[in-house]
Amino acid sequence: MGQIKNKALFFTTSPRTPEKMIPEIRLLHEQFQGVTWNENSQVAFINALANCDFFEGNGSPKNKALSARDRITRAPKALGFVDLKPVVSLTPAGHELVYGKHPQEVFLRQLMKFQLPSPYHRENKGVEGAFWVRPYLEIMRLIRELGSITFDEFKIFALQLTDYRLFEKVKSAVLAFRAERELHIGRYKHFAEKTWSSEIESIYSDRIASGETRTRQTKDASLSKFIKTQKSNLRDYTDACFRYLRYTGLIQISHKGRSISFFQNKLIEVDYLLQTVERNPMFLDNADDFKAQLFDVAFPALYTDSKENIIDIVMRLDDFTRRDLTDKTVEELKDIRDALILKKREAVIDEQVEQLKSYSLYSEIDETFNDIDSGDLYDAPLMLEWNTWRAMTMLDGGKITGNFRVDDVGEPMSTAAGNRPDIECDYGDFVLSVEVTMQSGQRQFESEGESVARHFGKLRVESGKEAYCLFIAPTLNPTAVTYFYGLNKINLALYGGKTNIIPLDLDQFRRLID
């Protein structure tokens, strides 16, 4: 059972991307179903995970059991996809997420049921009575009423929505911030940081007054260090909430990711939830009833559960009549809807490719790389992956495929899965994989080294062609460069012989484009 210790909303930060949760839950189900979830099984899970081709990261953390708990007891357990007591089991909601055809709908239902407090999350001494909220539900309500919300507005104000009865207060604070922002044009960053610091001092005024400003990670008890730590936490929670909401398919992100809003054609689905989902947390003192509701794959009802509603959606997407659709089941109608959305998305990508090949977006691509370098973008790793795909497409020639996911209007949604290169380029006589990372230092080598070579080898074998790889990062770690140099000199059957991996820092890649 988790303990709520702070007076601000928190969101699951592990895993950062919902899609990457699915194969890990599948692994847990297929190899650990019925097993007692203890230190031994947790270590075994991490060992098994490290051998999976979808896994990214360090397969040998210092504390494997802690790493397993971080991956499983946060989002998978908290959102009701797995039950860990008395033994590991996949819930009905988890089964539909992993094996069903509509994981985004399942995910949305579970977000609507996440509540604070709950039998899974009890308030710690000192924060009693501070929480009474279904966070994702109220955040959706806030976005709906404000029209959109920026990353800054979210991390400064929205995370104070610990009780749904504070909704109007938080909304008013955002509107006041927007009004005052107009008075600080040209000095916005300073204004936002100053406001953020002030809000943190207000949230944690009791801790600050009593001198409880030292955090677990440091012995430094200074106010400046405390505020810096809280800012880091709130930034991570904002990032996590953005990602999880976007996975539902209801949310679109502005260009360069500075704000989120709802797709106009999804507002009817959003409004249905805001009108029908109970705002009060439920079953605080009855874990069995709480679990029964949490694991229920059909609760709460979604707008798209209604056959008539799905028919209306399909008719808006394409030239169907009601007579064409009335004999279809709900599942068949959802299949038609999904196929139409995919076709529309592919058309959007094709249009983007044509525009990129005309070089009309060169300046905008270059400016985006500047923003990535300056740290002035939300989700810089995703934006680097997406912008590099745009740059490779602009260079023309070949078929350039980005393995990142995009939303219905072609904006990047999440980075490539762990078992493929970030970008694949087929030039007819040869293929090229492109791998990008924002990681630096030793973590760059630990996180990227082996996977880059593995993806290269897989692409070479599957294509049957000569293969090359570009490894791009804002700064290159010497250990990673040395490692790739060695692989380029040694015949290894695992990678189909000598590799052809070319490390480039971002400035070098940009000069290549220029």
ABEGO torsion letter per residue (X at the ends): XBBBABABBBBBAOBABAAAAAAAAAAAAAAABGBBBBAAAAAAAAAAAAABAABBEBABBABAAAAAAAAAABAAAAAGABBAOABBBBBAAAAAAAABABAAAAAAAAAAABBOBBAABBBBBGABGABBBBAAAAAAAAAAAAGBBBAAAAAAAAAABABAAAAAAAAAAAAAAAAAAAAABGAAAAAAAAAAAAAAAAAAAAAAAAGBABBAABABABAAAAAAAAAAAAAAAAAAAAAAAAAAGABBBBBGGABBBBBAAAAAAAAAAAAABBABBBGAABAAAAAAAAABAAOBBBAAABAAAAAAAAAAABBBBAAAAAABBAAAAAAAAAAAAAAAAAAAAAAAAAAAAAGAAAAAAAAAAAAAAAGABBGAAAAAAAAAAAAAAAAEEEBBBBABBBBAAGBBABBBBAABBABBBBAGABBBBBBBBABBEAAAAAAAAAAAAAAAAAAAAAAGBBBBBBBBBABBBAAAAAAAAAAAABBBAAAGEBBBBBBBBAAAAAAAAX
